[in-house]
Amino acid sequence: MPGLTGERTLMRIHIGERDKYHGKPLYEAIVLLLRERGCAGATVLRGIMGFGATAGIHSEKVLRLSLDLPIVVECVDTADRIEAVLPELDAMIGGGLITLERANVVIHRGAEGPPEKA
């Protein structure tokens, strides 16, 4: 997506690792939705410790068999594109948190890397 540089919106979606949507991991469903809606990209980050609205601590422990670690899905795109997908995300997410903030995109390019120097 050329032209993504400049002031854009960073959306962070905080959910749990065990959260589901129609039988699949919620984070996976969110990424697929963002891709379908033409967003520039999305990244899923898995936390090692955190707590949310219920104040229950979730942490990575060696002996723990069933994990529900924090997951953050990040997406940077135009404010219009982010705003357009929010109602769909709201319908998908049971418990969680979505934040928006301004981001200044300095570089956005695909795998081809920087242009060759003359």
C-alpha positions, -999 to 999 in steps of 0.1 A, spaced: 0 0 0 20 30 -12 15 63 5 10 50 40 37 73 54 27 103 75 2 106 103 -18 74 107 -36 55 135 -22 27 156 -48 3 169 -39 -21 197 -63 -49 206 -57 -65 240 -73 -100 244 -65 -134 259 -47 -163 242 -76 -186 249 -103 -162 235 -122 -178 206 -143 -166 177 -164 -192 159 -141 -220 172 -108 -204 161 -84 -183 181 -97 -147 183 -64 -132 174 -63 -153 142 -99 -142 133 -89 -105 139 -59 -107 117 -79 -124 89 -106 -97 92 -80 -69 90 -66 -85 59 -100 -89 43 -107 -52 50 -75 -42 32 -55 -30 62 -18 -24 56 -7 -51 80 -12 -66 115 11 -81 141 2 -105 170 23 -102 201 22 -127 229 29 -114 264 46 -132 292 25 -116 320 -4 -93 325 -38 -87 339 -70 -71 327 -104 -59 339 -109 -89 361 -75 -82 378 -65 -119 375 -28 -123 369 -18 -143 338 18 -154 335 40 -179 318 50 -206 342 69 -237 334 45 -261 352 13 -244 341 -6 -266 317 -33 -243 305 -21 -209 295 -42 -178 289 -15 -153 283 -21 -117 271 -22 -112 233 -19 -78 216 -29 -74 179 -14 -42 164 -24 -25 132 -13 8 117 -35 23 89 -55 54 80 -80 66 106 -108 60 82 -99 24 76 -94 17 114 -127 34 123 -145 14 96 -135 -19 111 -142 -10 148 -179 -21 148 -169 -56 134 -142 -59 161 -166 -49 188 -189 -77 177 -161 -102 178 -145 -93 211 -161 -104 244 -136 -92 270 -107 -71 260 -95 -36 252 -90 -16 220 -69 16 220 -62 40 193 -33 65 191 -16 87 165 14 72 148 39 89 125 48 64 98 83 71 86 89 41 63 65 16 49 76 -7 22 74 -44 13 101 -70 12 119 -55 -18 138 -32 7 153 2 1 157 15 -35 191 10 -51 215 39 -48 225 55 -81 
